[in-house]
Each structure stands twice: as structure tokens, then as C-alpha cells.
């Protein structure tokens, strides 16, 4: 039993390096909630600024070329909106994983995602090894 103590101590230290602690989880949750709020504001702004969705902008410009400009801006706006919605889904998934206690574990292999990786990419769902496969 005494021979196992150094091994258990080493395992404990190693696990602390990779397991997200409670403070870390609170920080991540706070940052994710802020990011979610920021994305929601951006999505609302997109709807307001889109010339196709904004009836006031359509009514204002009967000039030639306005429709092609509106179409181009609308396409770019929708692409940006789609990207924001993907990020929003990742943020919401990460928040759900924090709440149900699975945040920080790899969806592919089940191993723990390194805290250093989670600090850089808080919405990471794969460990570094699975991410490069």
C-alpha cells in the first residue's frame, strides 16, 4: 500500500492539470454566457441592418442597381448570420455540458480535454489528439 502512495500522488497531480476545477468552470460559464449575449445582440443587429429584411431601406431607394446591391449585402449578411448561429450553437452546447457535468471531456474518446486547450478554445469538444485525427 505504501508503494502506491507516490503513484497515487503523481496521478492526483496529473489529474489536477487536466480536470477543470470549479473556479475554472465558473469562469468558463461566465465567459460563455457573455459570448452568448454578445452573439444575440449581433444577430438582432444583423436583422436590423439587412437591406432585404429592412422595409425602410427598400422603400428609400428606387435607383438603378439598388436591387443588386441589396441582394449582395443580403447574401453577405446571411452568411455572417449563419456563422454566428453556428458559434451560438457551440456556445449553448458548451453551457449545457457545464451544467450537466460533461464539460471538458472529449466527445470522441471520452478523455479529458486539457485545461490549456479549453482556455484557448472554450467551446472545444475534442481533445487535442482527436482534433488532429
C-alpha angles and dihedrals in degrees: 000000000000089000089060095055096080090046092049090048091052091048091048092052091046092049091051088057092057107027113087107237124218094261091050091049091051091050091049092047091050092049092046092050090050090049091049091052091048092050092049090053091048091050091052091048090051091055091050094048100043107109092210094051094041107079092192092063092048092052092047100061121055090157123125113268094024093111094052090047090050091048093050093047090045092053092049091046092051091049090051090047091050091051091048090050090053090052089046090054090050091050092049091048090051092049090050090050090051090052096047094043098247098105110124097030121110114249091213107044102010094234119134118270111234114257089230089060092047091051090056097037108023091180093055112135097176131064116239093260094053093042092060095046 
